[in-house]
Amino acid sequence: MPEDRPYTRSHPFLTFEVPFGEGDPMIWMLLGEAQSKCDHIARTPLLPGVRQEMEKLYLAKGVNATTAIEGNTLSEEEVRKRLDGELPLPRSREYLGQEVDNIHRAVGRIPELLAAQGHTDVTPQIICEYNRLVLEGLNDVANDIVPGEIRKHGVEVGGYVGPPHEDCHFLVERLCEWLRSPGGWPQGLDGISEALLKAVFAHLYLAWIHPFGDGNGRTARLIEVHILAGAGVPRPVAHLLSNHYNQTRSMYYQQLERAQRTGRSGPLEFLRYALQGMVDGMKDQLEWVRGQVNALTWMQFVYAAFHDKPGTVENRRREVALALMGRGAVAAKDIRTLTPEVAQKYGDRGDRAVVRDLKILEDEELVVRTEDGKWRGNLDLLERLLPARAVR
């Protein structure tokens, strides 16, 4: 029985119970907001190239985050290059690239592992497999550590002493049982909301159990992504928790520590911290997505404005209006260099042609002049396309 095991005396907070009824109401508001924003992101169609860019962008952020938390010093830009196979490193730093490669490979295995299981439950075998992938090929792993095998010795990290090694198998199995037990979770939740709860608490408990000799944090964060991906969370969204933990690294460690010493409410405080980061991350993603949708709408708007105006000059003005989308304010002298298409259409024409085009586009409300004499696309036109609502 669990009561007879050593961990119940050394780590009494490993109860596999969360008093959801005692949680701050803000937790449920954040959970609902996360669910809603996830649906918005999942249901917004993007052009194939834009969708691929979004996935690459947030994959790089997620891989960078989960390795940086553990001390990897590669920047997000360097990680992006490494994922694209464009970052050779000197031998003295190659281990940093190997850590990134391992997380990239593990994330890529998630669909395969989910398909091979035939279900989305987390199992001890899955947890061990992610740890094996995390540590594969790293030469700095201690001799008594076998990647993917539960430890047979004690561990201490940053002053935290893990549970007795003889309890680790039991605790990992108990965690997996809890995650698939319908009675341990609030009833009536949407699948993604339930997955968010399970992902956060799986992460928390794996950090506490510390079942492996190394790579526990990276394994815990991969399990989060595994659970969210299995519930249908879009891939860019599934990486947001890791990114949040990295952006608030000192708070992350504080929350992990507080959660095990503040009684029954501790895990709920960690949950609120994680959900707030998730929601904030999705707000940023939605702004990015909205920018892409606005670009498409602006393109359609400009093409509609010129659909009955054929001719070389009109085509040139149309290209200027399109190029000003998302550029901010641009001086008239720099207009011809906005894009290769604009430069080609102006050819050897002087600045007077540029100024004349801008004034005509201004008359047609496609561009506006700023107070400092520069020019920008009149994106305020897009506001007219939004549903009417009362102004507060």
QUIQUI-V810357 format. One record per backbone hydrogen bond with DSSP energy under -0.5 kcal/mol. NH is the residue of the N-H (numbers start at 1). CO is the residue of the C=O. Records with the same first field share a line. If there is no record, write none. Layout:
# QUIQUI-V810357
NH=CO ; CO
This chain:
# QUIQUI-V810357
4=1
5=2
8=5
9=6
10=6
11=7
14=11
15=13
20=18
22=19
23=20
27=24
28=24 ; 25
29=25
30=26
31=27
32=28
33=29
34=30
35=31
36=32
37=33
38=34
39=35
40=36
41=37
42=38
43=39
44=41
45=43
51=47
52=48
53=49
54=50
55=51
56=52
57=53
58=54
59=55
60=56
61=57
62=58
63=59
64=60
65=61
66=62
67=63
68=64
69=65
70=67
71=68
72=67
79=75
80=76
81=77
82=78
83=79
84=80
85=82
86=81
93=90
94=90 ; 91
96=93
97=93
98=94
99=95
100=96
101=97
102=98
103=99
104=100
105=101
106=102
107=103
108=104
109=105
110=106 ; 107
113=109
114=110
115=111
116=112
117=113
118=114
119=114
127=123
128=124
129=125
130=126
131=127
132=128
133=129
134=130
135=131
136=132
138=135
139=137
141=138
145=142
146=144
147=145
149=146
151=211
157=160
160=157
161=159
162=155 ; 160
163=208
167=164
168=165
169=165
171=167
172=168
173=169
174=170
175=171
176=172
177=173
178=174
179=175
180=176
181=177 ; 178
182=180
184=181
185=182
189=186
194=190
195=191
196=192
197=193
198=194
199=195
200=196
201=197
202=198
203=199
204=200
205=201
206=202
207=203
208=204
209=205
210=206
219=215
220=216
221=217
222=218
223=219
224=220
225=221
226=222
227=223
228=224
229=225
230=226
231=227 ; 228
232=229
233=228
237=234
238=234
239=235 ; 236
240=237
243=239
244=240
245=241
246=242
247=243
248=244
249=246
252=248
253=249
254=250
255=251
256=252
257=253
258=254
259=255
260=256 ; 257
261=258
262=258
265=262
266=263
269=265
270=266
271=267
272=268
273=269
274=270
275=271
276=272
277=273
278=274
279=275
280=276
281=277
282=278
283=279
284=280
285=281
286=282
287=283
288=284
289=285
290=286
291=287
292=288
293=289
294=290
295=291
296=292
297=293
298=294
299=295
300=296
301=297
302=298
303=299
304=300
305=301
306=302
307=303 ; 304
309=306
315=311
316=312
317=313
318=314
319=315
320=316
321=317
322=318
323=319
324=320
325=322
327=324
330=375
334=331
335=331 ; 332
337=334
338=335
343=339
344=340
345=341
346=342
347=343
349=346
353=350
354=350
355=351
356=352
357=353
358=354
359=355
360=356
361=357
362=358
363=359
364=360
365=362
366=361
367=361
368=376
370=374
373=370
375=330
376=368
377=324
378=366
379=377
381=378
382=379
383=379 ; 380
384=380 ; 381
385=382
386=383
